C-alpha cells in the first residue's frame, strides 16, 4: 500500500483518512453533514463489512457479480491512457481485463485495506492507495482515465464524488463507471416489506437506497462531464432461497450500511419473507431470482479538440424536409 507522499497526491494527504471523532454506532437515522450533503450511509460500517468479506477463506466464490460487470463496458474506448485510476477497486476486477496497450499505469483505491491486499495480478504496473471514495487524495488534472465498478452506490455525496472525479481527470480524459441502480434487489425488498408488515405491523428499510437511471445523466452533466453515455443492464442471479441471497450479499461486502437500518430480523418475519419470495417470484425448479440493475456511464472532461454542437441557426434543413427523405428526386429531360 503506497504511502501518500508521491507528487501526484494533493497535500495535505490527511484527507485520505477521516479525522477521529465520537463513535458513530450510537447514531441512528439520517443527518446532514456540515457541507449540506445527506449522510445516509455509515462509511465506517461499510469499511468493516468489506474487510470482513475480504477475510473469508472462500471469499472468491462471492466475486461473480463484480467479475461479470468488470469484464464489460470498461474497454469501450479505443485509446491509450498513460495513467488511470480505479476508484473502489476492491480486488481489481477491472484491471485483469485491461492490457498495457490500453492503460500504461494504474492506481487502485479502496477504503478496505484487506481487500486491496488481495488485488489480482495484472500486466499493467499497478499501485494501491488506501483512500475513501468520498475524499480522493489526488491533484487536479492527473489522470487520463478514471474507472469505477460497483462502489459508487455507497457514497453519501454522489454529486460531490462525481465532481472530484471530474477534477482529477485531465482535459479530454474520460470517466467510465458502473453502479447498481434503483431497481436492484426489488424482489428481496418487496418480500421483506410485506413480511414485516404482516408480522410486525410495519416495516423498516433492509435494502439500501440506490440511484435512479433517470437522475444519472443530470448528475454527470452537473459535475461538468460532456459527451455523456448512460446505459442500463439487468443481471439476474438464481439462488436456492432468500437465505442464500442474503448470505451472498454479506460475502460480497454488500450488506446494508444505512444509518436507519435494522440490525436484526425476527425469525417469524424471516420465515414469512422466504415464503413470500418463493410465492411471488419463485421459479418452477424452486429457486428464486435476484435482479441487479447495473447502470453504465461514460463522461468526458471537456477539451477544445472534442466535437461540439453546431451553432444555433446554422442548420441547412428543417423538420419540414423530413417528409421528403427517401423520396426519389425528379429530373427534367432535355
Short mmCIF file of the C-alpha atoms (twelve columns), coordinates in Angstrom:
data_MODEL
# 
_entry.id   MODEL 
# 
loop_
_atom_site.group_PDB 
_atom_site.id 
_atom_site.type_symbol 
_atom_site.label_atom_id 
_atom_site.label_alt_id 
_atom_site.label_comp_id 
_atom_site.label_asym_id 
_atom_site.label_seq_id 
_atom_site.Cartn_x 
_atom_site.Cartn_y 
_atom_site.Cartn_z 
_atom_site.pdbx_PDB_model_num 
ATOM 1   C CA . UNK A 1   0.000   0.000   0.000   1 
ATOM 2   C CA . UNK A 2   1.549   3.271   -1.081  1 
ATOM 3   C CA . UNK A 3   2.445   5.992   1.354   1 
ATOM 4   C CA . UNK A 4   0.656   9.168   0.250   1 
ATOM 5   C CA . UNK A 5   3.760   11.226  -0.476  1 
ATOM 6   C CA . UNK A 6   4.025   10.927  -4.251  1 
ATOM 7   C CA . UNK A 7   3.842   14.109  -6.276  1 
ATOM 8   C CA . UNK A 8   0.570   13.098  -7.862  1 
ATOM 9   C CA . UNK A 9   -1.155  13.399  -4.477  1 
ATOM 10  C CA . UNK A 10  -2.802  16.501  -3.200  1 
ATOM 11  C CA . UNK A 11  -1.319  17.850  0.020   1 
ATOM 12  C CA . UNK A 12  -2.059  17.578  2.854   1 
ATOM 13  C CA . UNK A 13  -2.668  13.875  2.418   1 
ATOM 14  C CA . UNK A 14  -4.673  13.624  5.639   1 
ATOM 15  C CA . UNK A 15  -7.812  13.850  3.528   1 
ATOM 16  C CA . UNK A 16  -7.459  10.114  2.920   1 
ATOM 17  C CA . UNK A 17  -8.383  9.295   6.490   1 
ATOM 18  C CA . UNK A 18  -11.382 10.736  8.227   1 
ATOM 19  C CA . UNK A 19  -10.454 12.535  11.453  1 
ATOM 20  C CA . UNK A 20  -11.047 10.646  14.666  1 
ATOM 21  C CA . UNK A 21  -14.253 11.524  16.451  1 
ATOM 22  C CA . UNK A 22  -17.007 10.115  18.635  1 
ATOM 23  C CA . UNK A 23  -18.059 6.558   17.800  1 
ATOM 24  C CA . UNK A 24  -20.752 6.539   15.150  1 
ATOM 25  C CA . UNK A 25  -22.549 3.354   16.131  1 
ATOM 26  C CA . UNK A 26  -24.785 5.191   18.579  1 
ATOM 27  C CA . UNK A 27  -26.296 7.328   15.824  1 
ATOM 28  C CA . UNK A 28  -29.467 6.386   14.013  1 
ATOM 29  C CA . UNK A 29  -31.495 7.901   11.240  1 
ATOM 30  C CA . UNK A 30  -30.415 10.399  8.585   1 
ATOM 31  C CA . UNK A 31  -28.385 13.522  9.153   1 
ATOM 32  C CA . UNK A 32  -26.964 16.398  7.145   1 
ATOM 33  C CA . UNK A 33  -23.235 16.991  7.198   1 
ATOM 34  C CA . UNK A 34  -21.592 20.348  7.589   1 
ATOM 35  C CA . UNK A 35  -21.280 20.603  3.801   1 
ATOM 36  C CA . UNK A 36  -25.038 20.274  3.394   1 
ATOM 37  C CA . UNK A 37  -24.991 16.749  1.978   1 
ATOM 38  C CA . UNK A 38  -27.132 13.865  3.167   1 
ATOM 39  C CA . UNK A 39  -25.403 11.398  5.464   1 
ATOM 40  C CA . UNK A 40  -27.275 8.207   4.560   1 
ATOM 41  C CA . UNK A 41  -24.556 5.570   4.855   1 
ATOM 42  C CA . UNK A 42  -22.248 4.650   7.712   1 
ATOM 43  C CA . UNK A 43  -18.938 4.626   5.820   1 
ATOM 44  C CA . UNK A 44  -17.056 3.126   8.773   1 
ATOM 45  C CA . UNK A 45  -19.553 0.261   8.817   1 
ATOM 46  C CA . UNK A 46  -19.049 -0.272  5.089   1 
ATOM 47  C CA . UNK A 47  -15.283 -0.460  5.586   1 
ATOM 48  C CA . UNK A 48  -15.739 -3.090  8.301   1 
ATOM 49  C CA . UNK A 49  -18.115 -5.090  6.079   1 
ATOM 50  C CA . UNK A 50  -15.609 -5.104  3.206   1 
ATOM 51  C CA . UNK A 51  -12.720 -6.021  5.488   1 
ATOM 52  C CA . UNK A 52  -14.776 -8.890  6.925   1 
ATOM 53  C CA . UNK A 53  -15.694 -10.148 3.447   1 
ATOM 54  C CA . UNK A 54  -12.036 -9.953  2.371   1 
ATOM 55  C CA . UNK A 55  -11.028 -12.114 5.343   1 
ATOM 56  C CA . UNK A 56  -13.225 -15.053 4.253   1 
ATOM 57  C CA . UNK A 57  -11.221 -18.069 3.139   1 
ATOM 58  C CA . UNK A 58  -13.776 -18.823 0.421   1 
ATOM 59  C CA . UNK A 59  -14.368 -15.164 -0.432  1 
ATOM 60  C CA . UNK A 60  -13.595 -15.700 -4.120  1 
ATOM 61  C CA . UNK A 61  -16.937 -17.518 -4.578  1 
ATOM 62  C CA . UNK A 62  -18.748 -14.217 -3.962  1 
ATOM 63  C CA . UNK A 63  -16.887 -12.298 -6.700  1 
ATOM 64  C CA . UNK A 64  -19.155 -13.407 -9.548  1 
ATOM 65  C CA . UNK A 65  -21.145 -10.168 -9.854  1 
ATOM 66  C CA . UNK A 66  -18.086 -7.903  -9.791  1 
ATOM 67  C CA . UNK A 67  -16.318 -10.203 -12.258 1 
ATOM 68  C CA . UNK A 68  -19.319 -10.057 -14.589 1 
ATOM 69  C CA . UNK A 69  -19.585 -6.265  -14.505 1 
ATOM 70  C CA . UNK A 70  -15.818 -5.690  -14.533 1 
ATOM 71  C CA . UNK A 71  -15.480 -7.692  -17.742 1 
ATOM 72  C CA . UNK A 72  -17.889 -5.473  -19.680 1 
ATOM 73  C CA . UNK A 73  -18.130 -1.904  -20.883 1 
ATOM 74  C CA . UNK A 74  -14.795 -0.758  -19.436 1 
ATOM 75  C CA . UNK A 75  -12.901 -1.283  -22.687 1 
ATOM 76  C CA . UNK A 76  -15.361 0.586   -24.903 1 
ATOM 77  C CA . UNK A 77  -12.945 3.467   -25.586 1 
ATOM 78  C CA . UNK A 78  -10.231 2.591   -28.119 1 
ATOM 79  C CA . UNK A 79  -7.452  4.836   -26.885 1 
ATOM 80  C CA . UNK A 80  -4.219  4.522   -24.904 1 
ATOM 81  C CA . UNK A 81  -4.240  6.044   -21.413 1 
ATOM 82  C CA . UNK A 82  -0.834  6.725   -19.811 1 
ATOM 83  C CA . UNK A 83  -2.250  6.986   -16.271 1 
ATOM 84  C CA . UNK A 84  -5.534  5.533   -14.985 1 
ATOM 85  C CA . UNK A 85  -7.358  5.391   -11.646 1 
ATOM 86  C CA . UNK A 86  -9.758  2.697   -10.409 1 
ATOM 87  C CA . UNK A 87  -11.991 4.031   -7.602  1 
ATOM 88  C CA . UNK A 88  -13.332 1.460   -5.159  1 
ATOM 89  C CA . UNK A 89  -11.238 -1.125  -6.980  1 
ATOM 90  C CA . UNK A 90  -11.729 -3.958  -4.500  1 
ATOM 91  C CA . UNK A 91  -9.696  -6.937  -5.717  1 
ATOM 92  C CA . UNK A 92  -9.085  -5.197  -9.052  1 
ATOM 93  C CA . UNK A 93  -11.885 -6.763  -11.076 1 
ATOM 94  C CA . UNK A 94  -11.329 -4.336  -13.980 1 
ATOM 95  C CA . UNK A 95  -7.532  -4.388  -14.334 1 
ATOM 96  C CA . UNK A 96  -7.406  -8.071  -15.245 1 
ATOM 97  C CA . UNK A 97  -9.425  -7.245  -18.367 1 
ATOM 98  C CA . UNK A 98  -7.072  -4.441  -19.462 1 
ATOM 99  C CA . UNK A 99  -3.620  -4.564  -21.033 1 
ATOM 100 C CA . UNK A 100 -0.650  -2.233  -21.481 1 
ATOM 101 C CA . UNK A 101 -1.910  -1.203  -24.915 1 
ATOM 102 C CA . UNK A 102 -4.901  0.431   -23.216 1 
ATOM 103 C CA . UNK A 103 -3.526  1.521   -19.813 1 
ATOM 104 C CA . UNK A 104 0.181   2.079   -19.197 1 
ATOM 105 C CA . UNK A 105 -0.005  2.658   -15.430 1 
ATOM 106 C CA . UNK A 106 -2.841  2.100   -12.957 1 
ATOM 107 C CA . UNK A 107 -3.688  3.300   -9.449  1 
ATOM 108 C CA . UNK A 108 -6.166  1.301   -7.343  1 
ATOM 109 C CA . UNK A 109 -8.009  2.904   -4.418  1 
ATOM 110 C CA . UNK A 110 -10.341 1.387   -1.864  1 
ATOM 111 C CA . UNK A 111 -11.490 2.091   1.676   1 
ATOM 112 C CA . UNK A 112 -10.691 -1.519  2.670   1 
ATOM 113 C CA . UNK A 113 -7.022  -2.344  3.185   1 
ATOM 114 C CA . UNK A 114 -7.657  -6.098  3.372   1 
ATOM 115 C CA . UNK A 115 -9.434  -6.009  0.014   1 
ATOM 116 C CA . UNK A 116 -6.608  -4.064  -1.657  1 
ATOM 117 C CA . UNK A 117 -4.077  -6.589  -0.410  1 
ATOM 118 C CA . UNK A 118 -5.957  -9.227  -2.411  1 
ATOM 119 C CA . UNK A 119 -5.825  -7.268  -5.673  1 
ATOM 120 C CA . UNK A 120 -5.274  -9.542  -8.651  1 
ATOM 121 C CA . UNK A 121 -2.138  -9.633  -10.746 1 
ATOM 122 C CA . UNK A 122 -2.080  -7.657  -13.982 1 
ATOM 123 C CA . UNK A 123 0.451   -6.963  -16.708 1 
ATOM 124 C CA . UNK A 124 -0.110  -3.262  -16.056 1 
ATOM 125 C CA . UNK A 125 2.190   -1.597  -13.464 1 
ATOM 126 C CA . UNK A 126 -0.211  -1.127  -10.536 1 
ATOM 127 C CA . UNK A 127 -0.084  0.901   -7.309  1 
ATOM 128 C CA . UNK A 128 -2.536  0.513   -4.390  1 
ATOM 129 C CA . UNK A 129 -3.730  3.518   -2.364  1 
ATOM 130 C CA . UNK A 130 -5.869  3.284   0.771   1 
ATOM 131 C CA . UNK A 131 -8.402  6.089   0.315   1 
ATOM 132 C CA . UNK A 132 -12.104 6.771   0.737   1 
ATOM 133 C CA . UNK A 133 -14.089 7.233   -2.476  1 
ATOM 134 C CA . UNK A 134 -15.648 10.343  -0.927  1 
ATOM 135 C CA . UNK A 135 -12.249 12.039  -0.467  1 
ATOM 136 C CA . UNK A 136 -9.934  11.482  -3.428  1 
ATOM 137 C CA . UNK A 137 -6.383  12.485  -2.442  1 
ATOM 138 C CA . UNK A 138 -5.102  13.342  -5.925  1 
ATOM 139 C CA . UNK A 139 -4.156  16.608  -7.612  1 
ATOM 140 C CA . UNK A 140 -6.236  18.195  -10.347 1 
ATOM 141 C CA . UNK A 141 -5.647  17.154  -13.955 1 
ATOM 142 C CA . UNK A 142 -3.732  13.978  -13.027 1 
ATOM 143 C CA . UNK A 143 -5.401  11.014  -14.748 1 
ATOM 144 C CA . UNK A 144 -6.241  10.255  -18.368 1 
ATOM 145 C CA . UNK A 145 -8.831  7.644   -17.377 1 
ATOM 146 C CA . UNK A 146 -10.915 7.032   -14.244 1 
ATOM 147 C CA . UNK A 147 -12.955 3.842   -13.857 1 
ATOM 148 C CA . UNK A 148 -15.231 2.617   -11.083 1 
ATOM 149 C CA . UNK A 149 -17.236 -0.571  -10.804 1 
ATOM 150 C CA . UNK A 150 -19.919 -1.254  -8.184  1 
ATOM 151 C CA . UNK A 151 -18.731 1.093   -5.440  1 
ATOM 152 C CA . UNK A 152 -20.340 4.491   -6.041  1 
ATOM 153 C CA . UNK A 153 -23.743 3.387   -4.706  1 
ATOM 154 C CA . UNK A 154 -22.372 3.512   -1.129  1 
ATOM 155 C CA . UNK A 155 -21.292 7.161   -1.360  1 
ATOM 156 C CA . UNK A 156 -23.222 9.747   0.644   1 
ATOM 157 C CA . UNK A 157 -22.429 12.667  -1.673  1 
ATOM 158 C CA . UNK A 158 -22.582 11.225  -5.191  1 
ATOM 159 C CA . UNK A 159 -22.684 14.669  -6.907  1 
ATOM 160 C CA . UNK A 160 -19.604 15.682  -4.930  1 
ATOM 161 C CA . UNK A 161 -17.815 12.420  -5.786  1 
ATOM 162 C CA . UNK A 162 -18.509 12.917  -9.499  1 
ATOM 163 C CA . UNK A 163 -17.141 16.476  -9.246  1 
ATOM 164 C CA . UNK A 164 -13.959 15.110  -7.641  1 
ATOM 165 C CA . UNK A 165 -13.596 12.547  -10.431 1 
ATOM 166 C CA . UNK A 166 -14.001 15.325  -12.972 1 
ATOM 167 C CA . UNK A 167 -11.413 17.370  -11.110 1 
ATOM 168 C CA . UNK A 168 -8.668  14.706  -11.092 1 
ATOM 169 C CA . UNK A 169 -9.162  13.970  -14.804 1 
ATOM 170 C CA . UNK A 170 -7.026  15.724  -17.389 1 
ATOM 171 C CA . UNK A 171 -8.853  17.681  -20.118 1 
ATOM 172 C CA . UNK A 172 -10.116 15.159  -22.704 1 
ATOM 173 C CA . UNK A 173 -9.914  12.469  -20.005 1 
ATOM 174 C CA . UNK A 174 -12.774 10.010  -19.674 1 
ATOM 175 C CA . UNK A 175 -14.695 8.505   -16.773 1 
ATOM 176 C CA . UNK A 176 -16.172 5.023   -17.275 1 
ATOM 177 C CA . UNK A 177 -18.282 3.723   -14.414 1 
ATOM 178 C CA . UNK A 178 -20.815 1.108   -13.389 1 
ATOM 179 C CA . UNK A 179 -23.063 1.183   -10.332 1 
ATOM 180 C CA . UNK A 180 -26.194 -0.586  -9.167  1 
ATOM 181 C CA . UNK A 181 -29.449 1.212   -9.884  1 
ATOM 182 C CA . UNK A 182 -32.758 1.824   -8.171  1 
ATOM 183 C CA . UNK A 183 -34.486 -1.437  -9.167  1 
ATOM 184 C CA . UNK A 184 -31.736 -3.624  -7.716  1 
ATOM 185 C CA . UNK A 185 -32.969 -6.455  -5.451  1 
ATOM 186 C CA . UNK A 186 -36.602 -5.394  -5.796  1 
ATOM 187 C CA . UNK A 187 -37.663 -8.996  -5.119  1 
ATOM 188 C CA . UNK A 188 -35.857 -9.065  -1.779  1 
ATOM 189 C CA . UNK A 189 -37.034 -5.599  -0.813  1 
ATOM 190 C CA . UNK A 190 -40.684 -6.314  -1.546  1 
ATOM 191 C CA . UNK A 191 -40.658 -9.699  0.226   1 
ATOM 192 C CA . UNK A 192 -39.123 -8.263  3.393   1 
ATOM 193 C CA . UNK A 193 -41.517 -5.317  3.456   1 
ATOM 194 C CA . UNK A 194 -44.608 -7.486  3.028   1 
ATOM 195 C CA . UNK A 195 -43.437 -9.989  5.658   1 
ATOM 196 C CA . UNK A 196 -42.545 -7.287  8.167   1 
ATOM 197 C CA . UNK A 197 -45.849 -5.500  7.649   1 
ATOM 198 C CA . UNK A 198 -47.767 -8.747  8.153   1 
ATOM 199 C CA . UNK A 199 -45.865 -9.947  11.232  1 
ATOM 200 C CA . UNK A 200 -44.878 -6.692  12.923  1 
ATOM 201 C CA . UNK A 201 -47.400 -4.114  11.703  1 
ATOM 202 C CA . UNK A 202 -44.871 -2.004  9.804   1 
ATOM 203 C CA . UNK A 203 -41.542 -2.199  8.019   1 
ATOM 204 C CA . UNK A 204 -38.104 -0.597  8.024   1 
ATOM 205 C CA . UNK A 205 -35.581 -0.500  5.161   1 
ATOM 206 C CA . UNK A 206 -33.377 -3.572  4.816   1 
ATOM 207 C CA . UNK A 207 -32.076 -2.832  1.315   1 
ATOM 208 C CA . UNK A 208 -30.071 0.336   0.733   1 
ATOM 209 C CA . UNK A 209 -31.467 3.148   -1.457  1 
ATOM 210 C CA . UNK A 210 -29.959 3.325   -4.945  1 
ATOM 211 C CA . UNK A 211 -29.680 5.962   -7.672  1 
ATOM 212 C CA . UNK A 212 -32.314 6.015   -10.416 1 
ATOM 213 C CA . UNK A 213 -31.151 5.875   -14.021 1 
ATOM 214 C CA . UNK A 214 -33.224 8.990   -14.765 1 
ATOM 215 C CA . UNK A 215 -31.021 11.004  -12.390 1 
ATOM 216 C CA . UNK A 216 -27.628 9.789   -13.551 1 
ATOM 217 C CA . UNK A 217 -27.322 11.844  -16.737 1 
ATOM 218 C CA . UNK A 218 -28.200 15.035  -14.861 1 
ATOM 219 C CA . UNK A 219 -25.653 14.274  -12.134 1 
ATOM 220 C CA . UNK A 220 -22.891 13.703  -14.696 1 
ATOM 221 C CA . UNK A 221 -23.782 16.897  -16.532 1 
ATOM 222 C CA . UNK A 222 -23.844 18.944  -13.342 1 
ATOM 223 C CA . UNK A 223 -20.401 17.577  -12.454 1 
ATOM 224 C CA . UNK A 224 -19.042 19.041  -15.708 1 
ATOM 225 C CA . UNK A 225 -18.875 15.972  -17.959 1 
ATOM 226 C CA . UNK A 226 -19.713 16.158  -21.656 1 
ATOM 227 C CA . UNK A 227 -20.488 13.659  -24.439 1 
ATOM 228 C CA . UNK A 228 -22.402 11.504  -21.973 1 
ATOM 229 C CA . UNK A 229 -23.465 7.912   -22.449 1 
ATOM 230 C CA . UNK A 230 -25.759 6.197   -19.941 1 
ATOM 231 C CA . UNK A 231 -26.867 2.605   -20.387 1 
ATOM 232 C CA . UNK A 232 -28.704 0.049   -18.281 1 
ATOM 233 C CA . UNK A 233 -28.469 -3.717  -17.985 1 
ATOM 234 C CA . UNK A 234 -30.153 -6.257  -15.713 1 
ATOM 235 C CA . UNK A 235 -28.141 -9.139  -14.273 1 
ATOM 236 C CA . UNK A 236 -30.339 -11.844 -12.763 1 
ATOM 237 C CA . UNK A 237 -28.858 -14.449 -10.431 1 
ATOM 238 C CA . UNK A 238 -30.792 -17.505 -9.202  1 
ATOM 239 C CA . UNK A 239 -30.485 -18.791 -5.627  1 
ATOM 240 C CA . UNK A 240 -31.971 -21.704 -3.656  1 
ATOM 241 C CA . UNK A 241 -33.781 -19.243 -1.351  1 
ATOM 242 C CA . UNK A 242 -33.772 -15.914 0.450   1 
ATOM 243 C CA . UNK A 243 -31.164 -17.060 2.980   1 
ATOM 244 C CA . UNK A 244 -28.643 -17.697 0.208   1 
ATOM 245 C CA . UNK A 245 -29.365 -14.265 -1.304  1 
ATOM 246 C CA . UNK A 246 -28.565 -12.522 1.966   1 
ATOM 247 C CA . UNK A 247 -25.546 -14.745 2.661   1 
ATOM 248 C CA . UNK A 248 -24.020 -13.892 -0.715  1 
ATOM 249 C CA . UNK A 249 -24.652 -10.162 -0.237  1 
ATOM 250 C CA . UNK A 250 -22.789 -10.389 3.058   1 
ATOM 251 C CA . UNK A 251 -19.955 -12.302 1.393   1 
ATOM 252 C CA . UNK A 252 -19.705 -9.586  -1.252  1 
ATOM 253 C CA . UNK A 253 -19.428 -6.902  1.435   1 
ATOM 254 C CA . UNK A 254 -22.753 -5.557  0.153   1 
ATOM 255 C CA . UNK A 255 -24.842 -5.697  3.337   1 
ATOM 256 C CA . UNK A 256 -26.930 -2.644  4.138   1 
ATOM 257 C CA . UNK A 257 -24.951 0.090   5.911   1 
ATOM 258 C CA . UNK A 258 -27.607 2.819   6.052   1 
ATOM 259 C CA . UNK A 259 -27.866 4.586   9.392   1 
ATOM 260 C CA . UNK A 260 -31.576 3.738   9.689   1 
ATOM 261 C CA . UNK A 261 -31.154 0.013   9.031   1 
ATOM 262 C CA . UNK A 262 -32.417 -2.626  11.467  1 
ATOM 263 C CA . UNK A 263 -29.629 -4.867  12.678  1 
ATOM 264 C CA . UNK A 264 -31.795 -7.968  13.231  1 
ATOM 265 C CA . UNK A 265 -34.830 -9.656  11.706  1 
ATOM 266 C CA . UNK A 266 -37.283 -11.668 13.802  1 
ATOM 267 C CA . UNK A 267 -37.284 -15.364 12.931  1 
ATOM 268 C CA . UNK A 268 -41.016 -15.362 12.141  1 
ATOM 269 C CA . UNK A 269 -40.541 -12.399 9.820   1 
ATOM 270 C CA . UNK A 270 -37.669 -14.121 8.025   1 
ATOM 271 C CA . UNK A 271 -39.689 -17.303 7.510   1 
ATOM 272 C CA . UNK A 272 -42.606 -15.273 6.173   1 
ATOM 273 C CA . UNK A 273 -40.294 -13.347 3.824   1 
ATOM 274 C CA . UNK A 274 -38.860 -16.614 2.475   1 
ATOM 275 C CA . UNK A 275 -42.355 -17.935 1.764   1 
ATOM 276 C CA . UNK A 276 -43.444 -14.671 0.094   1 
ATOM 277 C CA . UNK A 277 -40.281 -14.574 -2.006  1 
ATOM 278 C CA . UNK A 278 -40.915 -18.059 -3.401  1 
ATOM 279 C CA . UNK A 279 -44.633 -17.466 -3.866  1 
ATOM 280 C CA . UNK A 280 -44.258 -14.166 -5.747  1 
ATOM 281 C CA . UNK A 281 -41.019 -14.652 -7.660  1 
ATOM 282 C CA . UNK A 282 -40.046 -18.342 -7.406  1 
ATOM 283 C CA . UNK A 283 -39.071 -20.401 -10.433 1 
ATOM 284 C CA . UNK A 284 -40.512 -23.795 -11.323 1 
ATOM 285 C CA . UNK A 285 -37.352 -25.537 -10.093 1 
ATOM 286 C CA . UNK A 286 -37.777 -23.995 -6.620  1 
ATOM 287 C CA . UNK A 287 -35.058 -21.356 -6.967  1 
ATOM 288 C CA . UNK A 288 -35.629 -17.613 -6.590  1 
ATOM 289 C CA . UNK A 289 -34.215 -14.786 -8.742  1 
ATOM 290 C CA . UNK A 290 -32.363 -11.701 -7.525  1 
ATOM 291 C CA . UNK A 291 -32.114 -8.857  -10.026 1 
ATOM 292 C CA . UNK A 292 -29.185 -6.438  -10.083 1 
ATOM 293 C CA . UNK A 293 -29.845 -3.346  -12.196 1 
ATOM 294 C CA . UNK A 294 -26.467 -2.125  -13.476 1 
ATOM 295 C CA . UNK A 295 -26.106 1.472   -14.643 1 
ATOM 296 C CA . UNK A 296 -23.198 2.060   -17.024 1 
ATOM 297 C CA . UNK A 297 -21.926 5.566   -17.671 1 
ATOM 298 C CA . UNK A 298 -19.281 7.318   -19.765 1 
ATOM 299 C CA . UNK A 299 -18.433 11.008  -19.486 1 
ATOM 300 C CA . UNK A 300 -15.586 13.096  -20.896 1 
ATOM 301 C CA . UNK A 301 -13.874 16.101  -19.396 1 
ATOM 302 C CA . UNK A 302 -14.282 18.896  -21.958 1 
ATOM 303 C CA . UNK A 303 -11.396 19.830  -24.252 1 
ATOM 304 C CA . UNK A 304 -11.195 22.115  -27.261 1 
ATOM 305 C CA . UNK A 305 -10.367 19.187  -29.542 1 
ATOM 306 C CA . UNK A 306 -13.701 17.465  -28.838 1 
ATOM 307 C CA . UNK A 307 -16.624 17.648  -31.241 1 
ATOM 308 C CA . UNK A 308 -19.023 20.485  -30.463 1 
ATOM 309 C CA . UNK A 309 -22.666 21.040  -31.415 1 
ATOM 310 C CA . UNK A 310 -23.292 23.360  -34.348 1 
ATOM 311 C CA . UNK A 311 -24.130 26.979  -33.619 1 
ATOM 312 C CA . UNK A 312 -27.773 27.886  -33.217 1 
ATOM 313 C CA . UNK A 313 -29.329 28.845  -36.546 1 
ATOM 314 C CA . UNK A 314 -26.643 27.172  -38.677 1 
ATOM 315 C CA . UNK A 315 -28.886 24.321  -39.858 1 
ATOM 316 C CA . UNK A 316 -29.400 23.929  -43.614 1 
ATOM 317 C CA . UNK A 317 -32.517 21.732  -43.342 1 
ATOM 318 C CA . UNK A 318 -35.741 21.939  -41.341 1 
ATOM 319 C CA . UNK A 319 -38.114 19.431  -39.806 1 
ATOM 320 C CA . UNK A 320 -40.451 20.136  -42.698 1 
ATOM 321 C CA . UNK A 321 -37.943 18.485  -45.022 1 
ATOM 322 C CA . UNK A 322 -38.186 15.163  -43.188 1 
ATOM 323 C CA . UNK A 323 -41.158 14.047  -45.246 1 
ATOM 324 C CA . UNK A 324 -39.034 14.268  -48.414 1 
ATOM 325 C CA . UNK A 325 -36.297 11.955  -47.138 1 
ATOM 326 C CA . UNK A 326 -36.193 8.699   -49.073 1 
ATOM 327 C CA . UNK A 327 -38.349 10.032  -51.948 1 
ATOM 328 C CA . UNK A 328 -36.873 9.800   -55.466 1 
ATOM 329 C CA . UNK A 329 -35.695 13.088  -56.900 1 
ATOM 330 C CA . UNK A 330 -37.286 14.182  -60.157 1 
ATOM 331 C CA . UNK A 331 -35.143 15.328  -63.077 1 
ATOM 332 C CA . UNK A 332 -36.253 17.068  -66.275 1 
ATOM 333 C CA . UNK A 333 -35.356 15.573  -69.656 1 
ATOM 334 C CA . UNK A 334 -33.948 17.957  -72.156 1 
# 
